[in-house]
């Protein structure tokens, strides 16, 4: 893996949020899936980790955003972690994976990855995280990659073109979207390898 992506370990991330502004809007869910590689150089999704997150103090939550994703951040049965605890646990998991695969840093993979990276970095700053394993600005965007590979930029449509099952009723759950994005990323990377693009 270390030689495939210039020492970076791809880690798929999806966030569900209370709006579009990473600096002011609540981070409500986060999930990560570490990408692994077999002995033949083909990649596949590894284990996933996910958390429901309590909105940070003073967080903005747009009603339109939570109506769209179907999350009630204050539901009494919602089991949610403090943002700092969730981020620290995710960062620990990712740092361990980076080390075990001989890489130097994690690179975030996401569908419209800049959005997810912005919320991860904002949360890391709020939590004063000292050992954030993610590259601060580089990322791999599966919306772009899927546009190239399949002519589709919407996750559900790209998955359909890639013959990946996608349940629209499960969409906008951070864990589900992360796992489907991971499948899509691996499909594209492996197809490129099969075409002779990386040996």
N, C-alpha and C positions, 0 to 999 in steps of 0.2 A: 504493500500500500504506500509506503513512504516514497517509492520511486514513481508512483503513478501520478500524483498530484503535487509534485514539487515539495514534498515533505508535509503536505497538509492532509489531515484526516477529514473527509466529508462527514458532517453531522447534520441530519435533516431536522429542522425546527419549524414548528407552527405555533403561532400565538393567536388567541382570541382576546379581543380588547374592547374597551368602552368607547373607542373612537379611533381617529387616524393620527392623532398627535402623540408621539411617543413621550414627549416631555411632560404632558399634562394629563393624558388619558389613562385610565386604569388598565393594567395587565390582569386579565381574568383567568386565562388558562395558558399553559405552556406544555409542549411535549417535544421530546427529542428522540430520534432514532439514529443510532450509530451505524455507519456503513462499514461492512467487512468485506474481505477479499479472500477467495479460495486459492488453492495452489496453482490454478491455471490462469489466474489474473482476472477472473470474473467477479464482479461485486454483487453483494446481496444485502438486504436490510438485516441488521442485528437486532438486539433487544431495544425496546422502547421504554421510556419513562415519562410520566405525565403528572401534572398537578393542577388542581383548581386553586386559584389564588385569591386571597382577600384583597380588595382594592386598597392601595396605600392611602395614608392619611391625606385628605385634600384632593384625592383623584377626581378628575372629571369623568362622568359617564353619560354618554349621549344616548337618549332613549332609542333613537333610530338604530344605533349600533347594536344594542342588546336585543331589540326586537328582531333584527336581522339574524343574529347568531343564536337566538333562543335561550339566552342565559339570564337567570335572575340572580345577580351577585349577592343578594341578601336573603335568599331562600333559607329558612331555618334548617332544612335537611341537607343543604349543600356543604359537603365536607371540604373545606378550603384551608390551605396553608398560608402562613405569613409569606410575603413576597421574598424576604431575605432568606428564610429557611428553604423555600423551593429553589431559588436561584443557586444557593450554596450547594444543595444536594445535586442539582443538575451539573453544575460546574465540576464537582468532584467526580461524578460519573464520566464526564467527557475527558477530564484530565487523565483519569485512569486508562481510558480507551486510547487516547493519544499516545501515552507511554507504552502501552502493551503492543501497539501496532508500529512502534518505532518512528512515529511522526514527531514533528516539532510543534505543531499547532493545529487546532481545529479550524475548518472553514465551514461557515454556515451554508447549508443548502435549503432553499425555500421556494415556494411558489409565490412569485413576487417577493424575492428574498430581501430586498432593501427594507421593506416594511417590517419583516420579522427581526432583521438585524437591528433596526432602529430601536425597537422595543426591548430587545435583549440588552443592548448597550445602555439604554436609559435606566433599566432596572438594575443593572450592574453598578451604575453610578450612584443611584439612590441607596443601594445596599452597601456602598463602599467596598465592593468586592476586590480583593487584592490579587486574585489569581484567575482572572477571566481567561479561559482557554481559547476563546474565539478571536480570529483575526479581526481587527477593529473596523476594516472597511471592505475587504475582499469577500465575495460570496459567489455561490453558484445559483443561478436562477432557473428553475425548471419551467417557468412560463416561457422564457426565451429559448431554452433547449427544446421544449416541446413544440414551439413554433417552428423551429428549424427541422426537427425530426418528423413531426406529424401534421404540421400546418394548423395546429390548435394551441391556444394559449390559456383557455379555461381548463382548470384541473379535471373536472368531470369529463369534458369532451376529449382532452388529451388522453386520459385513461381509457376511454372507449376506443380511441384509435390504436392504442397500444395493447388492446385486449386484456386490460386490467379491470376486474370487477369494481364497480363503484356504486355505492348505495347513497343516493342523494338525501335520503332521510337521515343518514349518519353524518353528512357533511356539516362543517362548522363546529365539529368537536375537534379540539386540537390534536388529540391522539389519533383519531381516524384520519384526519387530513395529513398528519405527519407520516403515518404509515403508507398512505396511498402515494404521497409525494416521494417517499423513499423507493417504493416500487417503480414509479415512473422514472426517477433518476437512474436507478440501476438498469432498467430496460434500455434507456438511451445510451448509457455508457457501454453496456455490453454489446448492443447492436453496432456501435462504432468500432469496438474491438473486433467483432466478427467481420466487419467490412475491411479490416486491415489497418484501421486508423491508429491503433496503439498495440504494440507487441510487447 
